[in-house]
């Protein structure tokens, strides 16, 4: 039996880098990724890092943050519409102060566990105790491991015996890259999708076309890029926090070998206008599409969603990537464009033990 102890750090810089790297197995979003988020002055979120040790050995690291969670993010269709109507009269209805494991801006939650401790139930009991202590100290009502890959959830299964419930999350979307070029990619789509896509590309050309550039320096364009991001955020059903200009600048500052901005321009008379961008991360075998922003006065006319997707596919082919990982949402369109859905789950626990037992009882099939 191990004698686990835990520490909560308010900044990642207080964790020795070698200790982090010794067990963190997801370098795509590693130390510098979390540092860039922490330094971005994102309002409404409190970031910290739970570290569990066995004597002097770090055996678990869990990035955590506290934020209000609106249950309308977990609903769709009529249920979401009904809740939004209630919240117009009662804004705090089903808005719960929550302790999340994961990162606000990551594509999946990661809890790093030392290989020799991954099957030890007492480590998960120590994790549960530490999370409950943090939640109670901060007046939090719910604990959620947000956006856990279904494959990673198997490792976290001991939490289910400690009162956590598992629910389906929004899937991650990935497009395998096994094409000789963009035309080869288009040729492998269904006849209907292929015809529709080629029609859209022809429309773009008749309107003057869209020019694309990839850059790693965006400071001179940060006002425009942030405005485009806000445009898209306002149209999204997945709003959860508003990223700052510092966040977009910090991606380049702290992740200089990963962050890439795809910029989309059109000509208006003698001037160029920026009508969209993608912030992507080069992650070895894959390109991850993190955030997109569009000028909707022109995005529809120039079929920018499809133009950007094809530009990113072309970039992946040229740089010999195996996967293009897309952001959440728009699943029907992405499926038609050849993307594969990777299941994600949430694991949650109500801090009040009595309420949690009731919720588990009513959640039984």
N, C-alpha and C positions, 0 to 999 in steps of 0.2 A: 504493500500500500504506500503510495507516494504522499508526501506532505506538501500539497500545492499551496502557493501563495500568489496573490495577484496585486498588480499596481495599475492605476489608471494614469496615463500621461496626457496632458492637455496639448502637447505638441509632439510631432513625430521626431523633431530634432533632439528630444530628450531620450530617445531610444538609440543606443549605439548601432551604427549602420551594420556592423558585422553581425550583431545579434538578429537584426531584421532579416538580413540576407541568408542567415544560416537555416531558416525554416520557411521563408517566403518562396513559394513555388510558382508564382504567377508573375514573372517579370514584365509581362505586357503592361500591367498596371501595378507597378511596384512602388518603391520608396519615393522616388521623385514625382510620381503621379499623385500620391497622397499629399506630398509637400506642396505641389502646385495648387491643389484644391484648398489646402489649409491657408495658403497665402493670398487667397482670392477675395477675402472680405465679403463672403456670401451671407446676406442678411437672413436671419431667422433660423440658423443652423449652428449647433454647437458640436464641434468635432473633437474626438478624443480617441485614445488607443488603449485597449485592454491587453495587458501582458500578464500571462500566467507562467510562473517559474516552478521548477522542481529543484530545490536548493539553489544553485547558481546557474542552472540551465534554463534558458527560455524554451518553453514547450508549446506555447500557443500565443498568437497575436491576432486580435480581432479589432479592426477599425470600427468605431461606433460613432453615431451622431444622434442628437435629439432634435426632433421637429414635430410639428403638428401634422397628423395624417388625416386627410379628408377621405372618408370612405367612398366618395363618389369616384375616386381613382380605381377602386376595386369593382365598380359596377359598370354596366353597359346598357344601352337601349332604354327601355321603359323604366327600369329600376334606377338608372342614373338620372334620368329626367325627373322622376318623382322626387328623388332626394334633393336635387337642385332646386326644385320648387319649394320644398320645405325650408331649405337653407336660406331662401330669400327672406323668409319671416323669422327664422331662427338660425342665424349664421353659424353658430357653434354646434348645431345638431350633428352628431356622428363625426365630429372633428376631435381626434384623440391625441393627446400628447404622447409621443411614442419614442422609445429607444430602439434605434435601428442598428443592426450589424450590417456592415457593408460601407459603401461610399455613395454619396449623393450622385456622383457623376460616373461611377464605374458601370461596366456592362454586366457585371455579375458580382455577387457578394463573395468575398474570400475570407475564410477563417483559416489561418495557417497553423498547422499542427505538426509537431515533431514526429517523424516516422515511428519512433519507438513508443509513442504515447497514443497513437490514433485509435487503438482498440481498448483503451482503459476507461471503463465507466466512471471511475472517480474523477477523471479529468473533466468529463462533461458535467458532472455534478458540481465541480468547482467553477466551471464556466457559468452554469445556471445561477449559483450563489452570487457570483461577482456581478452578473447582469441584474439580478434582483436588487442587490445592494445599491447599485448605481441608479436603478429606476426609482427606488423608494427615496433615495437621497434627493432626487431631482423632481419628485412629484409626478413621475411618469406612470401612465396607466397601462401601457402595453409594451411588450418586447417583440420585435419582428426581425427575423433574418430575411432580408428582402432580396429577391432575385437570386436565388440559389439554383445553380444548374442541377437538373434532376440527378445527374451522375454524382455530383458533390453531396447531394442530400443523403445518399446512402451512408457516407462517412459520418454524417451528423444524426443518424437514426437514433442513437441513444437519448437524444433530447426528447423524443416522443414519449419515452417512459417517464420523463420528468415534467409532463404537463403541457408540452408544446403540441400544437396541431399543425397539420400540413395542408396548404391550399394551393391551387393552381395559379401560377403567375403568367404574365405575358411572355411569350416565347422569344428567344433570341433568333435572329434570322441570318442565315449564311448562304452565300452563293459559291459553290465549288467552281474553281477556275481551271478548266481543262480545254481551252480553246486556242486555236492558232491566231485568231484575231476577232475583232468585233463582229465582222460578217459571219464568221463561223459560229459565234455565240448566238446571233440572231437566227441563223438557219436552224438551230436546235430547238427553238421555241415552237409552240403550236402554230398552225397556219393562221388562225385568227389573230393571235397576239403578234405574230411576225408581220402580218399585213398592217395592223393598226400601228405598230411601232414605226414601220417604214413610212407610213402616211404622215405621222407626226414629225419625223425627221425632215421630210420633204417640205412640210409647212414651215419649219424653222428656217430652212434655206431660202424659201421664197420671201421671208421677212428680213433677210439680211444676215442670218446666222448668229451663232453665239461663239465667241472666242474664249478659250480656257487657258489659264496659266496656273502652275503650281508654285507656291512660294513658302518660305519659312520665316519671312519677316513681314509683319502686318501692322506695325505700330502706326504707320502713316495712314492706315485705312481703318483703324479700330472703331471710330465713330460709326462709319458706314456698316462695318461687319456687325457691330452690336445692334444697330437698328434693324438689320436684316434678321438677326436671331430673334429679336423681340417680336417682329412681324409674325414669324413662324410659331413662336411660343403662344401668341394670342389665339392662333387658329387651332392649337393642339388640344386634344382631350387628355393629354398626359402631363399636365402642368404639375410640377413638384419642385418649387424653388425657382428663383430667377438668377441666372448666372450674371456675373459682373464683367465689365471690360477687362479687369485684372485677370479673370479666369482665362480669357482667350489669349491675352498676352503671356500669361504664365505657362501655357502649354508649350509655347516656343522656348521660353526662358529655361524651364526646368526639364523639358523633354526635347532637346534640340535634335536628337537623332531619330525621333519618332514623329513629332508633330508636323503635319503637312496641311496647308490650306489650298484647296482647289477654288479658284476664283472664276466667276462667269461674267463676261462682259458683252454688251451690245453697243453698236454705234448709233448715236442719235445726232444726225447732222455731222458736225466736225468734232464732236466730243464722244468719249466713252462713258458708259454708265455701268456700274457694278450692280447686277441684278440677283446675285446669289453667291453663296459659298458653301463648301463642305469643310469642316474640320475633321481630319482623319489621323489615325495613328498607324504608323508602319510598325507591325509587330512580327517581324521575321517572316513566317510563312503566310501571314495574312495582313490585309488592310482593314482596319476597323473604322467605319463611318460613325463618328461620335455625334456631331451636331451639324445641322443644316440651317441656313437662313435664306429667305427669298424676298424679293420685291414683287408683291402680287399684282402690281400694275402691269408687269411684263412677264411674270413667270408663266402664266397660262398661255399667253400668245406665243411664247418661245418654247413651250413644252419642257420647261427647265428640269423638272423631276427626271424625265427620261434622258435628257441630254447629259445631266450630271451622272446618272447611273452608268451610261455607256462610256463616258470619259473615265470614270473610276475603274470600270471593267478593263478598258484599254490600258490604263496605268498598271493594273494588276498583271495583265498579260506581259507587258513590256518588262516588268520587274520580277517576273517569274514567281508571283504569289500563288498559293494554292487555294486561298479562300478570300472572298470579299464579305466582310461581316457588316450587315446593315443595321440601322437603328430600329427601335421598336415601333410598331404601328403599321398601318397600311398592308395588312397581311395578305389580303386577297390579290392585290396588285403584285406584290412581291412573289407570291406563289406562281402567278402566271408568268413571271419573268424568270422562273427557274430556281427560286430560293427555297431552301430547306428550313423548316421550323425546328428549333432545338428547345425541348421543354424546360421551363423554369418553374420553381415553386417558392412559396413563402412559408416560413415556419414561425408561428406566433404563440405568445402566451400572455394572458391577462395577469397583471401583477397581483390583483386581489385574488387570493386562492379560491374563495367561495365562488366568485363570478367565473373564474377560469374553469372550475369543475362543471358549472352549469353550461358554459359554452361548449365544453368537450362533450357533455351529455347530449345536447341538442344537435351537435355536429355529426353524431354517429349516423351512419347510413341505415 
